[in-house]
Every structure is written in structure tokens, then in C-alpha cells.
Amino acid sequence: MTLIHVINPNTSQAMTDGIARTAREVAGPGITVLAVTSAMGPASIESHYDEALAVPGVLAAVREGERAGAAGHVIACFGDPGLAAAREVAAGPVVGIAEAAAHVAMLLGRSFSVVTTLSRTVGHTRDLIRSYGFAAACAGIHACDVPVLDLDSPSAWASVGKTCAAARDSDGCDVIVLGCAGMTGLAAALSGELGIPVVDGVAAAVKLAEALAVLGLRTSKRDEYATPPPKPVLGPLSGLALPEPPG
Ligand code: 2AL
């Protein structure tokens, strides 16, 4: 059994249910998906403050997934909150949906545009894409102005679709990347409407995590991503202190 541990970094169970549906749809034979909702943090992540509050819950979830024997982890929020720290404490690969979606988009065309939720997330998304090395290929980042937790209605889906079409027309991009886990499940229909590939980050990340796990490829522990040395952690986060290594 190969376990792929999919973490919803926000605390909305409804969003986890949608993420889990996509993950199970795309997971290959022999893959078990364990989809979990963060046990602490904000209901949705659409500001720097939300993201900072979400990271401890992501790290707690990664450590629980390790104890459950996860072969790989997916961080299913487009800010990839806590991704580098998660790589330090996980044995298997950790894949964020933003990084996964950008990689997959670059296998499908020369340029991509991202459709995100609120305009306040555009700058952070731009920083992320730049940090992953894809700035030159990113033709634009567009907000549909729908808050994360409102992405579950036909009118919200219509706004996402309209923003994708506008991004395609204004940017001339080859590929659209959906910039929120709450948009999962929309890609196939949108791709049909738009006539260009639309990448669902949840699906991309689950498939990449699965591929890495099946290939036996793990995060390099040579230096930066090695397990950090244990040290005292005070206050409400004391439960996240790392143990002394065995032996
Ligand atoms: C997200 C996401 O994927 N999950 C969440 O809570 N916020 N992304 C976004 N662009 O707002």
C-alpha cells in the first residue's frame, strides 16, 4: 500500500471533501489517499496573516502523516504554506499545489496564466512563481474576486470561467492554472470551454507525489532539507518541538 497524504491547510472540511474527491479520482491503482483537514488555523487562506496562522497546522499534519506511514505528502493550498519546513520534517516527497501546477503547465505550453481568488493574493502568487523559477513563463495572474469559501456555487464557477477566458484573451497564454484548491473539479469543463489546457493543482500535485513515491524518490536530506536540530519550543506551539534523533 502506498499512502499519499493530502493536507488541506485551511480548516474547512467542505474544502477537504472536494480535495479528497479529486485526489481519489486521479490516484493510480495501489495508491491510498488519506485526505486531512488541518486541526488548527483559519477557515480559509487568502492573506499573509491567514497563511502565517496556517503553517503550524500544516507541520503538525505532516508529522502525523509521517507517523501514519505516508509515502508522500501534498499541501493543497495554492500559497504552498509551510512547504520548505514540511520538506525538512518529512521522509518522503512533499509537493505543493502551486509548484506542481506550474511544473505541469510548463510541460503543456510555453506560457501560463494563473487565476486566483482575491486580488490581494496576486502579489504572493507572483512571488511564489518567481521563487520556483517560472517568472518568465507566467503571462499573468488574475483575480476572480471570489473568496475561497464562496467557491462552491454555480455563480462562483461562472466568475472563475469568465476570469479564465479574460486571462487567455489578454495574456495570450497557452495554459491556465487554477490558483486555489477550492477550484478543484472545474478544470476539465473549463478546458473544454476555453480550448486550452487548464491545470488543477490538486490533481497535478497528487499525481506528482504519487510518481515520486513510486519512483522511490525522496527529498534530499543532504543539507538544507535535513531534519532540523531539536530545540525547546515555548508556548502554544510546544507540541511541535522536534524530538532528539534516535540513538
Ligand atoms: C487558497 C487555497 O488554495 N486554499 C485556501 O484556503 N486559499 N488559495 C487562494 N488563492 O486563496
Residues whose N, C-alpha, C, O or C-beta is under 5 A from the ligand:
A	BS01	2AL	N10 S44 I45 E46 A76 C77 F78 G79 T116 T117 T121 V148 G179 C180 A181 G182
